[in-house]
Structure formats: C-alpha cells, structure tokens
Amino acid sequence: MITFTRITTADPEYAAEKDLRNRALRLPLGLVLSERDVAGEDGQIHLAAVDEGGRVVGCVLLVIPGDGTAHVRQMAVDEARRGEGIGSGLMAEAERTVRGMGIRTVNLHARLHAHGFYERLGYRAASDIFTEVTIPHIKMEKILDD
C-alpha cells in the first residue's frame, strides 16, 4: 500500500526524497543533484509516496510562483516501482493540493520520453521542444476542473 503525504525539508523523509531524485533524475544523465539544485526547496511543496515499509518510492515538488499557477518542478518514481500507478497517484495528489489553494492551472517541463504519461493525465503541449538538464523537454499545461 502506498501513502501519499506532504513533507518538509525538516522531515526525515526529505533525505530519502533527495536520494530518489538523484538516482531517478540525475545519475542516468551523468549528473548529480547538487546543493545548488536543492537551494530554496524549503519554500516548495513536497509530496512523497511512501510504501508500507516507510520507504519513499516517489515524489513530486511543486513551486507556487504567485501568479495563480502551480509548476511541477520535479517528479520521480523509484525505477523498481514504475508501472504501479505511483506517478499518476502523485500527480492526482499534487492537483488536489493546488486545487485546494484555489489554483486551476498546472504546468511542467516534461522530459520528452515522459510526454505520453502526462498527456494521458490531461496535460497538453504548450511549447516547442527545448533542452533542459542536457535532454529534450516540452512545456505542458493542464487546466484543472472546478
């Protein structure tokens, strides 16, 4: 069973979240999650997917820039747990969270290979392809129902 929970940078799960993001998002690109990458994260919303053993197996970080939108900054699921619905569960939880804040527009920069995942969740392309962290991305956006 997976539990979706909001955590802070002061919580013990934060170290596990950073480790997951490093393993899932940076190391495959030959990069490492740096202190610069995590600067300012105490002001962001962190949602974690925690399994029955207390392990963080997924996470999503949200930035609320103050313009009435939410930006999904990063989303990761442990490679061994992909295909179990954890990613879509995290995104649903993220949407519930921002909807509760009165936000109706969510955007993100999707890695091109993940474009179809977000499209199945109702996100639509909102830009041409661009390079970010050394690989192709596309900006995507979703207007949330009331």
Backbone as ProteinMPNN parsed JSONL, in Angstrom:
{"seq_chain_A": "MITFTRITTADPEYAAEKDLRNRALRLPLGLVLSERDVAGEDGQIHLAAVDEGGRVVGCVLLVIPGDGTAHVRQMAVDEARRGEGIGSGLMAEAERTVRGMGIRTVNLHARLHAHGFYERLGYRAASDIFTEVTIPHIKMEKILDD", "coords_chain_A": {"N_chain_A": [[0.844, -1.188, 0.0], [0.497, 2.209, -0.792], [1.137, 5.362, 0.581], [0.323, 8.724, 0.274], [1.898, 11.642, 1.147], [2.462, 14.879, 2.537], [5.56, 16.425, 2.906], [8.275, 18.158, 4.584], [11.364, 19.999, 4.252], [12.551, 19.612, 6.653], [11.789, 17.181, 7.561], [12.494, 13.672, 8.157], [12.115, 12.099, 5.866], [12.873, 13.686, 3.775], [15.609, 13.463, 3.087], [15.606, 10.93, 1.915], [13.926, 11.47, -0.217], [15.499, 13.285, -1.708], [17.609, 11.55, -2.355], [16.247, 9.695, -3.974], [15.453, 11.371, -6.115], [17.968, 12.042, -7.093], [18.934, 9.501, -7.937], [16.937, 8.756, -9.815], [16.563, 10.943, -11.556], [18.935, 12.431, -12.039], [21.459, 10.892, -12.015], [21.148, 9.023, -14.224], [21.669, 10.729, -16.322], [24.262, 11.331, -16.102], [24.736, 13.251, -14.251], [24.709, 14.929, -11.013], [22.645, 15.483, -8.231], [22.884, 18.556, -6.84], [23.908, 20.833, -4.188], [23.203, 23.345, -5.027], [21.076, 22.714, -6.694], [19.123, 22.032, -4.847], [18.713, 24.259, -3.364], [16.593, 26.559, -1.784], [14.428, 24.856, -1.582], [12.94, 24.621, 0.711], [10.847, 26.332, 0.534], [9.092, 25.173, -1.185], [6.486, 22.866, -2.217], [6.416, 19.594, -1.136], [5.569, 16.407, -2.001], [5.308, 13.095, -1.048], [5.473, 9.66, -1.957], [5.012, 6.954, -0.025], [5.938, 3.709, 0.882], [4.66, 0.613, 2.409], [6.745, -0.144, 4.041], [7.844, 2.176, 4.862], [9.502, 3.455, 3.075], [10.476, 5.986, 0.798], [9.153, 6.046, -2.283], [8.416, 7.536, -4.39], [8.021, 10.918, -5.562], [6.958, 14.341, -5.75], [7.608, 17.692, -6.552], [6.438, 20.912, -6.023], [6.188, 24.224, -7.204], [4.95, 27.329, -6.316], [4.444, 30.067, -7.923], [3.027, 32.446, -7.468], [1.44, 33.603, -9.336], [-1.032, 32.613, -9.777], [-0.761, 30.092, -10.783], [0.556, 26.72, -10.695], [3.666, 25.059, -10.636], [5.044, 22.062, -11.61], [7.927, 21.057, -10.468], [9.734, 18.899, -10.182], [9.37, 15.382, -10.645], [9.447, 12.089, -9.569], [9.739, 8.53, -9.644], [10.642, 5.578, -8.031], [12.66, 3.377, -9.853], [12.237, 0.592, -9.698], [9.598, 0.48, -8.961], [8.002, 1.517, -10.901], [5.164, 1.714, -13.076], [3.194, 0.939, -11.392], [1.248, 2.76, -10.815], [2.017, 4.784, -9.154], [3.148, 7.229, -9.985], [0.977, 8.483, -11.352], [-0.745, 8.628, -9.212], [0.653, 10.366, -7.517], [0.586, 12.695, -9.093], [-2.168, 13.18, -9.135], [-2.557, 13.721, -6.433], [-0.984, 16.018, -6.212], [-2.459, 17.746, -7.853], [-4.868, 17.853, -6.399], [-3.901, 19.129, -4.118], [-3.064, 21.717, -5.053], [-5.448, 22.605, -6.137], [-6.935, 22.906, -3.831], [-5.78, 25.192, -2.932], [-6.843, 27.066, -4.486], [-5.827, 27.207, -7.018], [-5.891, 26.754, -10.507], [-4.447, 26.173, -12.779], [-1.878, 24.147, -13.908], [1.491, 23.644, -14.671], [4.34, 22.171, -16.325], [7.666, 20.983, -17.097], [8.169, 18.549, -19.196], [10.166, 15.675, -19.598], [10.993, 14.543, -22.778], [10.567, 11.812, -23.322], [8.691, 11.222, -21.394], [6.435, 12.501, -22.099], [4.035, 11.291, -23.083], [2.995, 10.051, -20.77], [2.183, 12.265, -19.177], [0.39, 13.398, -20.954], [-1.649, 11.473, -20.997], [-2.709, 12.037, -18.529], [-4.052, 14.335, -18.953], [-2.612, 16.618, -19.581], [-1.397, 19.096, -21.832], [0.662, 19.913, -24.64], [2.549, 22.917, -24.551], [4.538, 24.304, -25.703], [7.357, 24.488, -27.95], [9.844, 21.932, -28.446], [12.553, 21.909, -26.175], [15.855, 22.155, -24.703], [16.782, 20.964, -21.55], [18.557, 20.344, -18.587], [20.36, 18.815, -20.124], [18.805, 17.225, -21.898], [16.005, 16.664, -24.225], [12.988, 18.457, -23.648], [9.522, 19.354, -23.102], [7.216, 21.95, -22.599], [4.299, 21.574, -20.694], [0.78, 21.824, -19.955], [-2.069, 22.012, -17.82], [-5.458, 22.653, -17.298], [-7.28, 22.692, -14.446], [-10.29, 21.073, -13.426], [-13.16, 22.546, -11.809]], "CA_chain_A": [[0.0, 0.0, 0.0], [1.232, 3.469, -0.904], [0.542, 6.518, 1.241], [0.807, 9.999, -0.244], [1.999, 12.54, 2.283], [3.225, 16.112, 2.348], [6.703, 16.502, 3.809], [9.063, 19.393, 4.519], [12.806, 19.755, 4.223], [12.964, 19.26, 8.015], [11.354, 15.812, 7.854], [13.497, 12.655, 7.814], [11.861, 11.594, 4.512], [13.459, 14.587, 2.781], [16.876, 12.881, 2.619], [15.248, 9.834, 1.011], [13.395, 12.102, -1.429], [16.64, 13.778, -2.481], [18.312, 10.387, -2.892], [15.438, 9.183, -5.083], [15.565, 12.304, -7.237], [19.309, 11.898, -7.648], [19.001, 8.216, -8.642], [15.987, 8.663, -10.927], [16.566, 12.078, -12.479], [20.247, 13.0, -12.345], [22.501, 9.914, -12.346], [21.052, 8.487, -15.598], [22.167, 11.735, -17.265], [25.654, 11.61, -15.775], [24.739, 14.424, -13.382], [24.473, 14.663, -9.599], [21.836, 16.503, -7.564], [23.825, 19.373, -6.078], [23.361, 21.767, -3.201], [22.582, 24.42, -5.805], [19.804, 22.19, -7.183], [18.132, 21.93, -3.77], [18.586, 25.561, -2.694], [15.252, 27.144, -1.82], [13.358, 23.862, -1.558], [12.099, 24.744, 1.905], [9.676, 27.121, 0.155], [8.317, 24.429, -2.174], [5.62, 21.813, -1.699], [6.976, 18.263, -1.373], [4.651, 15.291, -1.769], [6.051, 11.842, -1.133], [4.779, 8.371, -1.976], [5.726, 6.139, 0.952], [5.395, 2.348, 0.882], [4.325, 0.039, 3.717], [7.972, -0.244, 4.828], [8.309, 3.523, 5.202], [10.438, 3.935, 2.065], [9.993, 6.952, -0.192], [9.251, 5.399, -3.597], [8.029, 8.521, -5.381], [7.891, 12.276, -5.032], [6.698, 15.443, -6.669], [7.877, 19.002, -5.972], [5.623, 21.964, -6.636], [6.523, 25.617, -6.97], [3.793, 28.209, -6.468], [5.107, 31.35, -8.187], [2.234, 33.604, -7.059], [0.71, 34.159, -10.476], [-2.248, 31.832, -9.949], [-0.438, 28.796, -11.36], [1.489, 25.847, -9.981], [4.648, 24.454, -11.533], [5.629, 20.807, -11.152], [9.36, 21.237, -10.686], [10.318, 17.572, -10.386], [8.562, 14.222, -10.262], [10.25, 10.878, -9.736], [9.275, 7.278, -9.057], [11.696, 4.575, -7.98], [12.624, 2.563, -11.072], [11.681, -0.738, -9.405], [8.166, 0.595, -8.652], [7.287, 2.137, -12.022], [4.106, 0.896, -13.645], [2.249, 0.583, -10.328], [0.3, 3.853, -10.608], [2.531, 5.737, -8.167], [3.289, 8.535, -10.629], [-0.339, 9.099, -11.569], [-1.261, 8.947, -7.872], [1.332, 11.59, -7.071], [0.075, 13.838, -9.841], [-3.525, 13.437, -8.641], [-2.396, 14.361, -5.123], [-0.496, 17.374, -6.481], [-3.584, 18.528, -8.366], [-5.77, 18.1, -5.252], [-3.25, 20.102, -3.244], [-3.125, 23.081, -5.594], [-6.865, 22.966, -6.282], [-7.324, 23.374, -2.509], [-5.2, 26.53, -2.771], [-7.512, 27.939, -5.438], [-5.067, 27.235, -8.275], [-6.551, 25.951, -11.531], [-3.543, 25.907, -13.888], [-0.642, 23.468, -13.529], [2.391, 23.452, -15.803], [5.547, 21.398, -16.045], [8.573, 20.719, -18.202], [8.239, 17.086, -19.286], [11.18, 15.035, -20.432], [10.271, 14.143, -23.979], [10.133, 10.412, -23.232], [7.58, 11.141, -20.443], [5.348, 13.308, -22.646], [2.809, 10.489, -23.168], [2.482, 9.87, -19.41], [1.465, 13.478, -18.785], [-0.728, 13.56, -21.877], [-2.726, 10.595, -20.51], [-3.281, 12.671, -17.34], [-4.781, 15.533, -19.364], [-1.718, 17.746, -19.859], [-1.238, 19.361, -23.255], [1.89, 20.625, -25.009], [2.391, 24.366, -24.553], [5.761, 24.897, -26.233], [8.176, 23.644, -28.803], [10.826, 21.152, -27.7], [13.739, 22.657, -25.76], [16.793, 21.352, -23.926], [16.933, 21.291, -20.131], [19.409, 19.311, -17.984], [21.025, 18.092, -21.223], [17.923, 16.388, -22.72], [14.814, 17.347, -24.745], [11.8, 18.639, -22.817], [8.437, 20.153, -23.666], [6.353, 22.521, -21.567], [2.934, 21.064, -20.763], [-0.113, 22.57, -19.078], [-3.405, 21.446, -17.597], [-6.436, 23.474, -16.582], [-7.996, 21.797, -13.554], [-11.732, 21.243, -13.273], [-13.566, 23.126, -10.515]], "C_chain_A": [[0.884, 1.245, 0.0], [0.433, 4.563, -0.207], [1.159, 7.772, 0.637], [0.77, 10.994, 0.907], [2.818, 13.776, 1.919], [4.35, 16.124, 3.371], [7.363, 17.863, 3.668], [10.535, 19.017, 4.476], [13.348, 19.424, 5.611], [12.603, 17.82, 8.373], [12.436, 14.807, 7.459], [13.32, 12.081, 6.409], [12.517, 12.453, 3.427], [14.773, 14.032, 2.234], [16.612, 11.75, 1.632], [14.684, 10.382, -0.298], [14.535, 12.603, -2.308], [17.419, 12.623, -3.108], [17.561, 9.804, -4.09], [15.564, 10.082, -6.305], [16.934, 12.207, -7.895], [19.405, 10.623, -8.483], [18.143, 8.194, -9.906], [16.169, 9.752, -11.985], [17.94, 12.575, -12.89], [21.28, 11.963, -12.794], [22.365, 9.32, -13.749], [21.566, 9.451, -16.671], [23.641, 12.039, -17.047], [25.808, 12.845, -14.913], [24.524, 13.984, -11.938], [23.633, 15.813, -9.05], [22.745, 17.275, -6.616], [23.114, 20.231, -5.037], [22.673, 22.94, -3.897], [21.202, 23.99, -6.302], [18.723, 22.21, -6.105], [17.965, 23.24, -3.001], [17.165, 26.087, -2.856], [14.114, 26.149, -1.741], [12.487, 23.933, -0.311], [10.852, 25.572, 1.612], [8.797, 26.429, -0.879], [7.463, 23.369, -1.491], [6.211, 20.47, -2.117], [5.915, 17.227, -1.036], [5.421, 14.004, -2.0], [5.092, 10.666, -1.186], [5.614, 7.446, -1.103], [5.091, 4.753, 0.972], [5.189, 1.839, 2.306], [5.545, -0.137, 4.621], [8.548, 1.103, 5.217], [9.308, 4.101, 4.212], [9.759, 4.923, 1.116], [10.235, 6.338, -1.574], [8.814, 6.325, -4.73], [7.924, 9.888, -4.744], [7.541, 13.243, -6.151], [6.951, 16.734, -5.903], [7.097, 20.04, -6.752], [6.145, 23.333, -6.241], [5.258, 26.421, -7.225], [4.34, 29.622, -6.673], [4.296, 32.593, -7.804], [1.461, 34.25, -8.184], [-0.576, 33.382, -10.765], [-2.028, 30.477, -10.579], [0.408, 27.987, -10.38], [2.415, 25.23, -11.012], [5.183, 23.177, -10.895], [7.114, 20.894, -11.492], [10.059, 19.915, -10.955], [9.318, 16.519, -9.954], [9.404, 12.995, -10.541], [9.573, 9.704, -9.049], [10.444, 6.305, -9.112], [11.563, 3.633, -9.175], [11.974, 1.203, -10.842], [10.176, -0.709, -9.17], [7.376, 1.248, -9.785], [6.263, 1.166, -12.587], [3.058, 0.471, -12.625], [1.214, 1.676, -10.06], [0.772, 4.893, -9.608], [2.644, 7.128, -8.77], [1.957, 9.221, -10.851], [-0.99, 9.439, -10.233], [-0.637, 10.212, -7.318], [0.788, 12.819, -7.79], [-1.349, 14.18, -9.414], [-3.464, 14.15, -7.294], [-1.906, 15.802, -5.282], [-1.63, 18.267, -6.965], [-4.592, 18.824, -7.263], [-5.208, 19.188, -4.35], [-3.39, 21.514, -3.781], [-4.56, 23.536, -5.816], [-7.38, 23.513, -4.944], [-6.773, 24.754, -2.185], [-5.845, 27.529, -3.725], [-6.815, 28.043, -6.78], [-5.731, 26.291, -9.271], [-5.662, 25.628, -12.731], [-2.248, 25.309, -13.359], [0.206, 23.315, -14.783], [3.629, 22.69, -15.355], [6.397, 21.326, -17.29], [8.784, 19.216, -18.231], [9.443, 16.664, -20.114], [10.419, 14.438, -21.616], [9.783, 12.696, -23.909], [8.965, 10.226, -22.258], [6.35, 11.912, -20.927], [4.025, 12.545, -22.646], [2.176, 10.242, -21.808], [1.637, 11.076, -19.008], [0.253, 13.729, -19.689], [-1.918, 12.699, -21.432], [-3.398, 11.167, -19.261], [-3.991, 13.982, -17.67], [-3.925, 16.754, -19.627], [-1.539, 17.872, -21.365], [0.035, 20.159, -23.497], [1.61, 22.119, -25.087], [3.659, 25.065, -25.047], [6.344, 23.975, -27.298], [9.133, 22.87, -27.892], [12.034, 22.039, -27.393], [14.619, 21.732, -24.93], [16.884, 21.889, -22.502], [17.653, 20.1, -19.5], [19.904, 18.307, -19.019], [20.112, 17.268, -22.13], [16.684, 17.16, -23.18], [13.645, 17.319, -23.756], [10.735, 19.367, -23.629], [7.605, 20.682, -22.5], [4.944, 21.983, -21.787], [2.102, 21.794, -19.717], [-1.449, 21.849, -18.968], [-4.238, 22.464, -16.847], [-7.271, 22.502, -15.761], [-9.483, 22.114, -13.525], [-12.022, 21.873, -11.911], [-13.997, 22.065, -9.539]], "O_chain_A": [[1.889, 1.311, 0.708], [-0.78, 4.676, -0.381], [2.379, 7.867, 0.504], [-0.259, 11.167, 1.56], [3.739, 13.717, 1.104], [4.129, 15.867, 4.554], [7.054, 18.626, 2.753], [10.897, 17.852, 4.644], [14.495, 18.994, 5.733], [13.069, 17.3, 9.386], [13.207, 15.057, 6.533], [14.295, 11.619, 5.816], [12.693, 12.002, 2.295], [15.024, 14.125, 1.032], [17.312, 11.624, 0.627], [14.934, 9.824, -1.366], [14.537, 12.37, -3.516], [17.839, 12.71, -4.262], [18.172, 9.459, -5.102], [15.763, 9.591, -7.416], [17.045, 12.283, -9.119], [19.901, 10.656, -9.609], [18.565, 7.679, -10.941], [15.952, 9.51, -13.173], [18.094, 13.096, -13.995], [21.911, 12.133, -13.837], [23.381, 9.127, -14.416], [21.862, 9.039, -17.793], [24.209, 12.898, -17.721], [26.891, 13.427, -14.847], [24.2, 12.827, -11.669], [23.88, 16.976, -9.368], [23.311, 16.696, -5.689], [21.887, 20.333, -5.016], [21.674, 23.462, -3.403], [20.269, 24.793, -6.331], [17.544, 22.386, -6.41], [17.152, 23.313, -2.079], [16.608, 26.058, -3.953], [12.949, 26.54, -1.822], [11.399, 23.356, -0.287], [9.89, 25.515, 2.377], [7.857, 27.033, -1.394], [7.691, 23.022, -0.333], [6.473, 20.236, -3.297], [5.421, 17.18, 0.091], [6.1, 13.843, -3.014], [4.039, 10.671, -0.547], [6.78, 7.184, -1.399], [3.87, 4.621, 1.065], [5.497, 2.529, 3.278], [5.399, -0.265, 5.836], [9.614, 1.175, 5.828], [9.905, 5.142, 4.484], [8.622, 4.72, 0.691], [11.379, 6.137, -1.981], [8.84, 5.936, -5.897], [7.757, 10.006, -3.53], [7.797, 12.99, -7.328], [6.557, 16.861, -4.744], [7.096, 20.046, -7.983], [6.499, 23.569, -5.086], [4.575, 26.219, -8.229], [4.665, 30.304, -5.7], [4.841, 33.697, -7.817], [0.886, 35.325, -8.012], [-1.138, 33.478, -11.856], [-2.991, 29.772, -10.883], [0.904, 28.505, -9.379], [1.998, 24.917, -12.127], [5.708, 23.201, -9.782], [7.502, 20.814, -12.657], [10.888, 19.823, -11.86], [8.529, 16.723, -9.032], [10.002, 12.868, -11.609], [8.922, 9.857, -8.016], [11.148, 6.222, -10.118], [10.47, 3.149, -9.468], [11.239, 0.715, -11.7], [9.534, -1.76, -9.177], [6.182, 1.503, -9.627], [6.468, -0.048, -12.577], [2.135, -0.275, -12.956], [0.385, 1.527, -9.163], [0.012, 5.792, -9.247], [2.272, 8.11, -8.127], [1.817, 10.411, -10.57], [-1.71, 10.432, -10.132], [-1.324, 11.038, -6.717], [0.558, 13.858, -7.172], [-1.7, 15.358, -9.338], [-4.233, 15.078, -7.045], [-2.36, 16.698, -4.571], [-1.748, 19.414, -6.535], [-5.119, 19.935, -7.195], [-5.939, 20.058, -3.877], [-3.791, 22.418, -3.048], [-4.859, 24.724, -5.698], [-8.161, 24.464, -4.918], [-7.251, 25.413, -1.261], [-5.452, 28.694, -3.773], [-7.179, 28.886, -7.599], [-6.09, 25.165, -8.925], [-6.08, 24.882, -13.616], [-1.599, 25.878, -12.48], [-0.292, 22.907, -15.832], [3.919, 22.582, -14.164], [5.923, 21.574, -18.399], [9.495, 18.669, -17.388], [9.708, 17.215, -21.183], [9.327, 13.895, -21.452], [8.692, 12.392, -24.391], [8.309, 9.185, -22.285], [5.336, 11.963, -20.231], [2.999, 13.095, -22.248], [0.95, 10.224, -21.693], [0.504, 10.921, -18.551], [-0.781, 14.214, -19.232], [-3.063, 13.148, -21.486], [-4.54, 10.817, -18.964], [-4.478, 14.667, -16.77], [-4.462, 17.833, -19.874], [-1.532, 16.873, -22.084], [0.437, 20.975, -22.668], [0.582, 22.544, -25.614], [3.836, 26.266, -24.838], [5.884, 22.853, -27.507], [9.208, 23.143, -26.694], [12.48, 22.816, -28.237], [14.185, 20.661, -24.506], [17.039, 23.089, -22.276], [17.373, 18.955, -19.857], [19.863, 17.097, -18.798], [20.613, 16.653, -23.071], [16.345, 18.191, -22.598], [13.361, 16.302, -23.123], [11.009, 19.919, -24.695], [7.325, 19.962, -21.542], [4.454, 21.939, -22.915], [2.626, 22.312, -18.732], [-1.893, 21.173, -19.896], [-3.778, 23.066, -15.876], [-7.895, 21.594, -16.31], [-9.885, 23.276, -13.592], [-11.229, 21.749, -10.978], [-14.368, 22.38, -8.408]]}, "name": "protein", "num_of_chains": 1, "seq": "MITFTRITTADPEYAAEKDLRNRALRLPLGLVLSERDVAGEDGQIHLAAVDEGGRVVGCVLLVIPGDGTAHVRQMAVDEARRGEGIGSGLMAEAERTVRGMGIRTVNLHARLHAHGFYERLGYRAASDIFTEVTIPHIKMEKILDD"}
